[in-house]
């Protein structure tokens, strides 16, 4: 259960960070940018969930 909470929090934190970084670099947030943010945040959250599962189980 803890890995689910950690991965969910990580997803939102990563997506906010990536959106802010793309905005700071003046990259347009079209469909491709949003898909990139979603994909990277999803990969990061999966990784955090995997690590939490391996460390806590």
mmCIF file of the N, C-alpha and C atoms, coordinates in Angstrom:
data_MODEL
# 
_entry.id   MODEL 
# 
loop_
_atom_site.group_PDB 
_atom_site.id 
_atom_site.type_symbol 
_atom_site.label_atom_id 
_atom_site.label_alt_id 
_atom_site.label_comp_id 
_atom_site.label_asym_id 
_atom_site.label_entity_id 
_atom_site.label_seq_id 
_atom_site.pdbx_PDB_ins_code 
_atom_site.Cartn_x 
_atom_site.Cartn_y 
_atom_site.Cartn_z 
_atom_site.occupancy 
_atom_site.B_iso_or_equiv 
_atom_site.pdbx_formal_charge 
_atom_site.auth_seq_id 
_atom_site.auth_comp_id 
_atom_site.auth_asym_id 
_atom_site.auth_atom_id 
_atom_site.pdbx_PDB_model_num 
ATOM 1   N N  . UNK A 1 1  ? 0.819  -1.190 0.000   1.00 0.00 ? 1  UNK A N  1 
ATOM 2   C CA . UNK A 1 1  ? 0.000  0.000  0.000   1.00 0.00 ? 1  UNK A CA 1 
ATOM 3   C C  . UNK A 1 1  ? 0.864  1.255  0.000   1.00 0.00 ? 1  UNK A C  1 
ATOM 4   N N  . UNK A 1 2  ? 1.988  1.161  0.705   1.00 0.00 ? 2  UNK A N  1 
ATOM 5   C CA . UNK A 1 2  ? 2.871  2.318  0.771   1.00 0.00 ? 2  UNK A CA 1 
ATOM 6   C C  . UNK A 1 2  ? 3.479  2.632  -0.589  1.00 0.00 ? 2  UNK A C  1 
ATOM 7   N N  . UNK A 1 3  ? 3.799  1.601  -1.376  1.00 0.00 ? 3  UNK A N  1 
ATOM 8   C CA . UNK A 1 3  ? 4.364  1.861  -2.698  1.00 0.00 ? 3  UNK A CA 1 
ATOM 9   C C  . UNK A 1 3  ? 3.357  2.547  -3.612  1.00 0.00 ? 3  UNK A C  1 
ATOM 10  N N  . UNK A 1 4  ? 2.068  2.259  -3.450  1.00 0.00 ? 4  UNK A N  1 
ATOM 11  C CA . UNK A 1 4  ? 1.031  2.947  -4.224  1.00 0.00 ? 4  UNK A CA 1 
ATOM 12  C C  . UNK A 1 4  ? 0.977  4.426  -3.865  1.00 0.00 ? 4  UNK A C  1 
ATOM 13  N N  . UNK A 1 5  ? 1.030  4.724  -2.582  1.00 0.00 ? 5  UNK A N  1 
ATOM 14  C CA . UNK A 1 5  ? 0.992  6.120  -2.133  1.00 0.00 ? 5  UNK A CA 1 
ATOM 15  C C  . UNK A 1 5  ? 2.237  6.862  -2.610  1.00 0.00 ? 5  UNK A C  1 
ATOM 16  N N  . UNK A 1 6  ? 3.396  6.218  -2.476  1.00 0.00 ? 6  UNK A N  1 
ATOM 17  C CA . UNK A 1 6  ? 4.636  6.864  -2.907  1.00 0.00 ? 6  UNK A CA 1 
ATOM 18  C C  . UNK A 1 6  ? 4.657  7.107  -4.413  1.00 0.00 ? 6  UNK A C  1 
ATOM 19  N N  . UNK A 1 7  ? 4.207  6.139  -5.182  1.00 0.00 ? 7  UNK A N  1 
ATOM 20  C CA . UNK A 1 7  ? 4.221  6.320  -6.631  1.00 0.00 ? 7  UNK A CA 1 
ATOM 21  C C  . UNK A 1 7  ? 3.198  7.363  -7.081  1.00 0.00 ? 7  UNK A C  1 
ATOM 22  N N  . UNK A 1 8  ? 2.058  7.445  -6.411  1.00 0.00 ? 8  UNK A N  1 
ATOM 23  C CA . UNK A 1 8  ? 1.069  8.462  -6.749  1.00 0.00 ? 8  UNK A CA 1 
ATOM 24  C C  . UNK A 1 8  ? 1.589  9.859  -6.442  1.00 0.00 ? 8  UNK A C  1 
ATOM 25  N N  . UNK A 1 9  ? 2.178  10.026 -5.277  1.00 0.00 ? 9  UNK A N  1 
ATOM 26  C CA . UNK A 1 9  ? 2.757  11.328 -4.928  1.00 0.00 ? 9  UNK A CA 1 
ATOM 27  C C  . UNK A 1 9  ? 3.894  11.688 -5.875  1.00 0.00 ? 9  UNK A C  1 
ATOM 28  N N  . UNK A 1 10 ? 4.699  10.715 -6.220  1.00 0.00 ? 10 UNK A N  1 
ATOM 29  C CA . UNK A 1 10 ? 5.805  10.955 -7.133  1.00 0.00 ? 10 UNK A CA 1 
ATOM 30  C C  . UNK A 1 10 ? 5.308  11.373 -8.504  1.00 0.00 ? 10 UNK A C  1 
ATOM 31  N N  . UNK A 1 11 ? 4.211  10.773 -8.963  1.00 0.00 ? 11 UNK A N  1 
ATOM 32  C CA . UNK A 1 11 ? 3.659  11.144 -10.262 1.00 0.00 ? 11 UNK A CA 1 
ATOM 33  C C  . UNK A 1 11 ? 3.272  12.614 -10.290 1.00 0.00 ? 11 UNK A C  1 
ATOM 34  N N  . UNK A 1 12 ? 2.562  13.082 -9.274  1.00 0.00 ? 12 UNK A N  1 
ATOM 35  C CA . UNK A 1 12 ? 2.122  14.472 -9.270  1.00 0.00 ? 12 UNK A CA 1 
ATOM 36  C C  . UNK A 1 12 ? 3.288  15.439 -9.095  1.00 0.00 ? 12 UNK A C  1 
ATOM 37  N N  . UNK A 1 13 ? 4.229  15.087 -8.258  1.00 0.00 ? 13 UNK A N  1 
ATOM 38  C CA . UNK A 1 13 ? 5.393  15.949 -8.060  1.00 0.00 ? 13 UNK A CA 1 
ATOM 39  C C  . UNK A 1 13 ? 6.229  16.013 -9.337  1.00 0.00 ? 13 UNK A C  1 
ATOM 40  N N  . UNK A 1 14 ? 6.444  14.866 -9.964  1.00 0.00 ? 14 UNK A N  1 
ATOM 41  C CA . UNK A 1 14 ? 7.236  14.840 -11.199 1.00 0.00 ? 14 UNK A CA 1 
ATOM 42  C C  . UNK A 1 14 ? 6.538  15.591 -12.321 1.00 0.00 ? 14 UNK A C  1 
ATOM 43  N N  . UNK A 1 15 ? 5.229  15.440 -12.435 1.00 0.00 ? 15 UNK A N  1 
ATOM 44  C CA . UNK A 1 15 ? 4.522  16.143 -13.503 1.00 0.00 ? 15 UNK A CA 1 
ATOM 45  C C  . UNK A 1 15 ? 4.561  17.656 -13.294 1.00 0.00 ? 15 UNK A C  1 
ATOM 46  N N  . UNK A 1 16 ? 4.409  18.110 -12.061 1.00 0.00 ? 16 UNK A N  1 
ATOM 47  C CA . UNK A 1 16 ? 4.504  19.546 -11.797 1.00 0.00 ? 16 UNK A CA 1 
ATOM 48  C C  . UNK A 1 16 ? 5.904  20.072 -12.088 1.00 0.00 ? 16 UNK A C  1 
ATOM 49  N N  . UNK A 1 17 ? 6.922  19.315 -11.673 1.00 0.00 ? 17 UNK A N  1 
ATOM 50  C CA . UNK A 1 17 ? 8.296  19.730 -11.922 1.00 0.00 ? 17 UNK A CA 1 
ATOM 51  C C  . UNK A 1 17 ? 8.596  19.781 -13.423 1.00 0.00 ? 17 UNK A C  1 
ATOM 52  N N  . UNK A 1 18 ? 8.187  18.754 -14.159 1.00 0.00 ? 18 UNK A N  1 
ATOM 53  C CA . UNK A 1 18 ? 8.466  18.712 -15.590 1.00 0.00 ? 18 UNK A CA 1 
ATOM 54  C C  . UNK A 1 18 ? 7.720  19.812 -16.338 1.00 0.00 ? 18 UNK A C  1 
ATOM 55  N N  . UNK A 1 19 ? 6.482  20.093 -15.951 1.00 0.00 ? 19 UNK A N  1 
ATOM 56  C CA . UNK A 1 19 ? 5.737  21.194 -16.579 1.00 0.00 ? 19 UNK A CA 1 
ATOM 57  C C  . UNK A 1 19 ? 6.437  22.519 -16.338 1.00 0.00 ? 19 UNK A C  1 
ATOM 58  N N  . UNK A 1 20 ? 6.908  22.721 -15.116 1.00 0.00 ? 20 UNK A N  1 
ATOM 59  C CA . UNK A 1 20 ? 7.589  23.968 -14.782 1.00 0.00 ? 20 UNK A CA 1 
ATOM 60  C C  . UNK A 1 20 ? 8.898  24.105 -15.554 1.00 0.00 ? 20 UNK A C  1 
ATOM 61  N N  . UNK A 1 21 ? 9.655  22.999 -15.657 1.00 0.00 ? 21 UNK A N  1 
ATOM 62  C CA . UNK A 1 21 ? 10.919 23.047 -16.398 1.00 0.00 ? 21 UNK A CA 1 
ATOM 63  C C  . UNK A 1 21 ? 10.684 23.337 -17.879 1.00 0.00 ? 21 UNK A C  1 
ATOM 64  N N  . UNK A 1 22 ? 9.662  22.730 -18.466 1.00 0.00 ? 22 UNK A N  1 
ATOM 65  C CA . UNK A 1 22 ? 9.364  22.979 -19.874 1.00 0.00 ? 22 UNK A CA 1 
ATOM 66  C C  . UNK A 1 22 ? 8.896  24.409 -20.081 1.00 0.00 ? 22 UNK A C  1 
ATOM 67  N N  . UNK A 1 23 ? 8.169  24.939 -19.124 1.00 0.00 ? 23 UNK A N  1 
ATOM 68  C CA . UNK A 1 23 ? 7.722  26.323 -19.211 1.00 0.00 ? 23 UNK A CA 1 
ATOM 69  C C  . UNK A 1 23 ? 8.901  27.285 -19.085 1.00 0.00 ? 23 UNK A C  1 
ATOM 70  N N  . UNK A 1 24 ? 9.845  26.964 -18.210 1.00 0.00 ? 24 UNK A N  1 
ATOM 71  C CA . UNK A 1 24 ? 11.030 27.806 -18.047 1.00 0.00 ? 24 UNK A CA 1 
ATOM 72  C C  . UNK A 1 24 ? 11.896 27.824 -19.297 1.00 0.00 ? 24 UNK A C  1 
ATOM 73  N N  . UNK A 1 25 ? 11.901 26.717 -20.046 1.00 0.00 ? 25 UNK A N  1 
ATOM 74  C CA . UNK A 1 25 ? 12.680 26.642 -21.276 1.00 0.00 ? 25 UNK A CA 1 
ATOM 75  C C  . UNK A 1 25 ? 11.901 27.196 -22.471 1.00 0.00 ? 25 UNK A C  1 
ATOM 76  N N  . UNK A 1 26 ? 10.718 27.744 -22.227 1.00 0.00 ? 26 UNK A N  1 
ATOM 77  C CA . UNK A 1 26 ? 9.848  28.318 -23.261 1.00 0.00 ? 26 UNK A CA 1 
ATOM 78  C C  . UNK A 1 26 ? 9.483  27.321 -24.349 1.00 0.00 ? 26 UNK A C  1 
ATOM 79  N N  . UNK A 1 27 ? 9.294  26.070 -23.948 1.00 0.00 ? 27 UNK A N  1 
ATOM 80  C CA . UNK A 1 27 ? 8.821  25.059 -24.887 1.00 0.00 ? 27 UNK A CA 1 
ATOM 81  C C  . UNK A 1 27 ? 7.290  25.087 -24.900 1.00 0.00 ? 27 UNK A C  1 
ATOM 82  N N  . UNK A 1 28 ? 6.693  24.979 -26.070 1.00 0.00 ? 28 UNK A N  1 
ATOM 83  C CA . UNK A 1 28 ? 5.229  25.012 -26.131 1.00 0.00 ? 28 UNK A CA 1 
ATOM 84  C C  . UNK A 1 28 ? 4.618  23.765 -25.496 1.00 0.00 ? 28 UNK A C  1 
ATOM 85  N N  . UNK A 1 29 ? 3.525  23.951 -24.778 1.00 0.00 ? 29 UNK A N  1 
ATOM 86  C CA . UNK A 1 29 ? 2.839  22.828 -24.138 1.00 0.00 ? 29 UNK A CA 1 
ATOM 87  C C  . UNK A 1 29 ? 1.659  22.384 -24.989 1.00 0.00 ? 29 UNK A C  1 
ATOM 88  N N  . UNK A 1 30 ? 1.956  21.878 -26.151 1.00 0.00 ? 30 UNK A N  1 
ATOM 89  C CA . UNK A 1 30 ? 0.927  21.310 -27.007 1.00 0.00 ? 30 UNK A CA 1 
ATOM 90  C C  . UNK A 1 30 ? 0.668  19.866 -26.611 1.00 0.00 ? 30 UNK A C  1 
ATOM 91  N N  . UNK A 1 31 ? 0.098  19.139 -27.527 1.00 0.00 ? 31 UNK A N  1 
ATOM 92  C CA . UNK A 1 31 ? -0.219 17.741 -27.259 1.00 0.00 ? 31 UNK A CA 1 
ATOM 93  C C  . UNK A 1 31 ? 1.048  16.911 -27.043 1.00 0.00 ? 31 UNK A C  1 
ATOM 94  N N  . UNK A 1 32 ? 2.086  17.196 -27.810 1.00 0.00 ? 32 UNK A N  1 
ATOM 95  C CA . UNK A 1 32 ? 3.336  16.450 -27.673 1.00 0.00 ? 32 UNK A CA 1 
ATOM 96  C C  . UNK A 1 32 ? 4.000  16.730 -26.340 1.00 0.00 ? 32 UNK A C  1 
ATOM 97  N N  . UNK A 1 33 ? 3.999  17.976 -25.912 1.00 0.00 ? 33 UNK A N  1 
ATOM 98  C CA . UNK A 1 33 ? 4.592  18.330 -24.622 1.00 0.00 ? 33 UNK A CA 1 
ATOM 99  C C  . UNK A 1 33 ? 3.855  17.696 -23.463 1.00 0.00 ? 33 UNK A C  1 
ATOM 100 N N  . UNK A 1 34 ? 2.546  17.700 -23.526 1.00 0.00 ? 34 UNK A N  1 
ATOM 101 C CA . UNK A 1 34 ? 1.751  17.081 -22.461 1.00 0.00 ? 34 UNK A CA 1 
ATOM 102 C C  . UNK A 1 34 ? 1.959  15.569 -22.430 1.00 0.00 ? 34 UNK A C  1 
ATOM 103 N N  . UNK A 1 35 ? 2.073  14.965 -23.595 1.00 0.00 ? 35 UNK A N  1 
ATOM 104 C CA . UNK A 1 35 ? 2.323  13.523 -23.660 1.00 0.00 ? 35 UNK A CA 1 
ATOM 105 C C  . UNK A 1 35 ? 3.718  13.187 -23.128 1.00 0.00 ? 35 UNK A C  1 
ATOM 106 N N  . UNK A 1 36 ? 4.690  14.046 -23.402 1.00 0.00 ? 36 UNK A N  1 
ATOM 107 C CA . UNK A 1 36 ? 6.038  13.846 -22.886 1.00 0.00 ? 36 UNK A CA 1 
ATOM 108 C C  . UNK A 1 36 ? 6.057  13.946 -21.368 1.00 0.00 ? 36 UNK A C  1 
ATOM 109 N N  . UNK A 1 37 ? 5.377  14.953 -20.816 1.00 0.00 ? 37 UNK A N  1 
ATOM 110 C CA . UNK A 1 37 ? 5.307  15.109 -19.361 1.00 0.00 ? 37 UNK A CA 1 
ATOM 111 C C  . UNK A 1 37 ? 4.625  13.900 -18.738 1.00 0.00 ? 37 UNK A C  1 
ATOM 112 N N  . UNK A 1 38 ? 3.527  13.458 -19.316 1.00 0.00 ? 38 UNK A N  1 
ATOM 113 C CA . UNK A 1 38 ? 2.811  12.306 -18.791 1.00 0.00 ? 38 UNK A CA 1 
ATOM 114 C C  . UNK A 1 38 ? 3.676  11.051 -18.823 1.00 0.00 ? 38 UNK A C  1 
ATOM 115 N N  . UNK A 1 39 ? 4.358  10.825 -19.937 1.00 0.00 ? 39 UNK A N  1 
ATOM 116 C CA . UNK A 1 39 ? 5.176  9.615  -20.081 1.00 0.00 ? 39 UNK A CA 1 
ATOM 117 C C  . UNK A 1 39 ? 6.343  9.606  -19.107 1.00 0.00 ? 39 UNK A C  1 
ATOM 118 N N  . UNK A 1 40 ? 7.034  10.733 -18.981 1.00 0.00 ? 40 UNK A N  1 
ATOM 119 C CA . UNK A 1 40 ? 8.164  10.793 -18.067 1.00 0.00 ? 40 UNK A CA 1 
ATOM 120 C C  . UNK A 1 40 ? 7.723  10.689 -16.613 1.00 0.00 ? 40 UNK A C  1 
ATOM 121 N N  . UNK A 1 41 ? 6.635  11.350 -16.256 1.00 0.00 ? 41 UNK A N  1 
ATOM 122 C CA . UNK A 1 41 ? 6.135  11.259 -14.881 1.00 0.00 ? 41 UNK A CA 1 
ATOM 123 C C  . UNK A 1 41 ? 5.674  9.845  -14.567 1.00 0.00 ? 41 UNK A C  1 
ATOM 124 N N  . UNK A 1 42 ? 5.068  9.187  -15.539 1.00 0.00 ? 42 UNK A N  1 
ATOM 125 C CA . UNK A 1 42 ? 4.634  7.801  -15.343 1.00 0.00 ? 42 UNK A CA 1 
ATOM 126 C C  . UNK A 1 42 ? 5.827  6.871  -15.156 1.00 0.00 ? 42 UNK A C  1 
ATOM 127 N N  . UNK A 1 43 ? 6.864  7.058  -15.958 1.00 0.00 ? 43 UNK A N  1 
ATOM 128 C CA . UNK A 1 43 ? 8.058  6.219  -15.825 1.00 0.00 ? 43 UNK A CA 1 
ATOM 129 C C  . UNK A 1 43 ? 8.739  6.437  -14.477 1.00 0.00 ? 43 UNK A C  1 
ATOM 130 N N  . UNK A 1 44 ? 8.819  7.672  -14.037 1.00 0.00 ? 44 UNK A N  1 
ATOM 131 C CA . UNK A 1 44 ? 9.435  7.973  -12.738 1.00 0.00 ? 44 UNK A CA 1 
ATOM 132 C C  . UNK A 1 44 ? 8.613  7.368  -11.609 1.00 0.00 ? 44 UNK A C  1 
ATOM 133 N N  . UNK A 1 45 ? 7.293  7.469  -11.689 1.00 0.00 ? 45 UNK A N  1 
ATOM 134 C CA . UNK A 1 45 ? 6.457  6.930  -10.618 1.00 0.00 ? 45 UNK A CA 1 
ATOM 135 C C  . UNK A 1 45 ? 6.501  5.401  -10.597 1.00 0.00 ? 45 UNK A C  1 
ATOM 136 N N  . UNK A 1 46 ? 6.570  4.761  -11.770 1.00 0.00 ? 46 UNK A N  1 
ATOM 137 C CA . UNK A 1 46 ? 6.731  3.314  -11.807 1.00 0.00 ? 46 UNK A CA 1 
ATOM 138 C C  . UNK A 1 46 ? 8.044  2.905  -11.155 1.00 0.00 ? 46 UNK A C  1 
ATOM 139 N N  . UNK A 1 47 ? 9.106  3.643  -11.441 1.00 0.00 ? 47 UNK A N  1 
ATOM 140 C CA . UNK A 1 47 ? 10.404 3.331  -10.869 1.00 0.00 ? 47 UNK A CA 1 
ATOM 141 C C  . UNK A 1 47 ? 10.382 3.468  -9.347  1.00 0.00 ? 47 UNK A C  1 
ATOM 142 N N  . UNK A 1 48 ? 9.774  4.536  -8.839  1.00 0.00 ? 48 UNK A N  1 
ATOM 143 C CA . UNK A 1 48 ? 9.690  4.734  -7.389  1.00 0.00 ? 48 UNK A CA 1 
ATOM 144 C C  . UNK A 1 48 ? 8.853  3.635  -6.747  1.00 0.00 ? 48 UNK A C  1 
ATOM 145 N N  . UNK A 1 49 ? 7.751  3.273  -7.378  1.00 0.00 ? 49 UNK A N  1 
ATOM 146 C CA . UNK A 1 49 ? 6.932  2.178  -6.863  1.00 0.00 ? 49 UNK A CA 1 
ATOM 147 C C  . UNK A 1 49 ? 7.665  0.852  -6.862  1.00 0.00 ? 49 UNK A C  1 
ATOM 148 N N  . UNK A 1 50 ? 8.442  0.596  -7.909  1.00 0.00 ? 50 UNK A N  1 
ATOM 149 C CA . UNK A 1 50 ? 9.232  -0.632 -7.992  1.00 0.00 ? 50 UNK A CA 1 
ATOM 150 C C  . UNK A 1 50 ? 10.289 -0.688 -6.895  1.00 0.00 ? 50 UNK A C  1 
ATOM 151 N N  . UNK A 1 51 ? 10.998 0.430  -6.700  1.00 0.00 ? 51 UNK A N  1 
ATOM 152 C CA . UNK A 1 51 ? 12.028 0.484  -5.679  1.00 0.00 ? 51 UNK A CA 1 
ATOM 153 C C  . UNK A 1 51 ? 11.418 0.335  -4.291  1.00 0.00 ? 51 UNK A C  1 
ATOM 154 N N  . UNK A 1 52 ? 10.300 1.002  -4.048  1.00 0.00 ? 52 UNK A N  1 
ATOM 155 C CA . UNK A 1 52 ? 9.637  0.891  -2.742  1.00 0.00 ? 52 UNK A CA 1 
ATOM 156 C C  . UNK A 1 52 ? 9.160  -0.541 -2.516  1.00 0.00 ? 52 UNK A C  1 
ATOM 157 N N  . UNK A 1 53 ? 8.663  -1.174 -3.550  1.00 0.00 ? 53 UNK A N  1 
ATOM 158 C CA . UNK A 1 53 ? 8.212  -2.561 -3.412  1.00 0.00 ? 53 UNK A CA 1 
ATOM 159 C C  . UNK A 1 53 ? 9.368  -3.498 -3.076  1.00 0.00 ? 53 UNK A C  1 
ATOM 160 N N  . UNK A 1 54 ? 10.510 -3.294 -3.730  1.00 0.00 ? 54 UNK A N  1 
ATOM 161 C CA . UNK A 1 54 ? 11.666 -4.150 -3.491  1.00 0.00 ? 54 UNK A CA 1 
ATOM 162 C C  . UNK A 1 54 ? 12.292 -3.892 -2.118  1.00 0.00 ? 54 UNK A C  1 
ATOM 163 N N  . UNK A 1 55 ? 12.318 -2.638 -1.685  1.00 0.00 ? 55 UNK A N  1 
ATOM 164 C CA . UNK A 1 55 ? 12.937 -2.311 -0.413  1.00 0.00 ? 55 UNK A CA 1 
ATOM 165 C C  . UNK A 1 55 ? 12.053 -2.655 0.789   1.00 0.00 ? 55 UNK A C  1 
ATOM 166 N N  . UNK A 1 56 ? 10.755 -2.511 0.634   1.00 0.00 ? 56 UNK A N  1 
ATOM 167 C CA . UNK A 1 56 ? 9.845  -2.705 1.748   1.00 0.00 ? 56 UNK A CA 1 
ATOM 168 C C  . UNK A 1 56 ? 9.251  -4.097 1.820   1.00 0.00 ? 56 UNK A C  1 
ATOM 169 N N  . UNK A 1 57 ? 9.402  -4.873 0.761   1.00 0.00 ? 57 UNK A N  1 
ATOM 170 C CA . UNK A 1 57 ? 8.791  -6.223 0.773   1.00 0.00 ? 57 UNK A CA 1 
ATOM 171 C C  . UNK A 1 57 ? 9.789  -7.295 1.092   1.00 0.00 ? 57 UNK A C  1 
# 
